[in-house]
Amino acid sequence: MFDRLRKFLRGQAAEPVQKRTHNVFEAAAVYVSACAEDDQDQIDEAAAWVSPEALSLGVRELACRAVIALARERDESPEAVARTLLGLPGA
């Protein structure tokens, strides 16, 4: 009886802990917010979750969505909002 219990407990301990995977958009959200807060540890962590290419895609998508949301909120064109955010003169 104890032998079965030991085997059961060993089997429980031997199971690998599943590591949570992060998707491209989650990595981008954490990366960009960490950049805004100047949190280098969080920047490095988020950058390690996905490939640099995937992170770039996620950051691009986040930027597009943010500019569109702000443009709607301000009743301006996305180009005007993007230029304002970057400190560029109006077109």
C-alpha positions in Angstrom: 0.0 0.0 0.0 2.8 2.5 0.9 4.6 1.5 -2.2 1.7 2.6 -4.4 1.4 5.8 -2.4 5.2 6.6 -2.9 4.9 5.9 -6.7 1.8 8.1 -6.8 3.6 11.0 -5.0 6.8 10.6 -7.1 4.6 10.7 -10.3 3.0 13.9 -9.1 6.4 15.5 -8.4 7.9 14.3 -11.7 5.2 16.0 -13.8 6.7 19.1 -15.4 5.2 22.4 -14.6 3.6 23.9 -17.7 5.1 27.2 -18.5 2.5 29.8 -19.7 3.0 31.0 -23.2 2.4 34.6 -24.2 0.9 35.7 -27.5 2.2 38.5 -29.8 -0.3 41.1 -28.7 0.2 40.4 -25.0 4.0 40.7 -25.4 3.5 44.0 -27.3 1.2 45.4 -24.7 3.6 44.6 -21.9 6.6 45.8 -23.9 5.1 49.2 -24.9 3.7 49.9 -21.4 7.1 49.0 -19.9 8.8 51.3 -22.3 6.4 54.1 -21.3 7.3 53.5 -17.6 11.0 53.0 -18.4 11.0 49.5 -16.8 13.9 47.8 -18.3 13.3 44.5 -16.5 9.8 44.3 -17.9 11.0 45.3 -21.3 13.5 42.5 -21.4 11.0 40.0 -20.1 8.3 40.9 -22.7 10.9 40.9 -25.5 11.9 37.3 -24.6 8.3 36.0 -24.9 8.2 36.2 -28.7 10.6 36.7 -31.6 11.7 40.2 -32.5 9.7 40.1 -35.7 6.6 39.0 -33.9 7.1 41.7 -31.3 7.5 44.3 -34.0 4.2 43.1 -35.6 2.5 43.4 -32.3 3.8 46.9 -31.5 2.8 48.0 -35.0 -0.7 46.7 -34.5 -0.9 48.3 -31.0 0.2 51.7 -32.5 -2.4 51.5 -35.3 -5.2 50.7 -32.8 -4.1 53.4 -30.4 -3.9 56.1 -33.1 -7.3 55.1 -34.5 -8.9 55.2 -31.0 -7.4 58.6 -30.3 -8.4 59.9 -33.7 -12.0 58.9 -33.1 -11.9 60.4 -29.6 -10.5 63.7 -30.8 -12.6 63.7 -34.0 -9.3 64.1 -36.0 -7.7 62.1 -38.8 -5.3 59.3 -37.8 -2.5 61.2 -39.6 -3.1 64.4 -37.6 -3.1 62.4 -34.3 0.1 60.5 -35.2 1.9 63.7 -36.2 0.8 65.4 -32.9 2.0 62.4 -30.8 5.4 62.5 -32.5 5.7 66.3 -32.2 5.7 66.8 -36.0 4.2 69.9 -37.7 0.8 69.5 -39.3 0.8 68.2 -42.9 
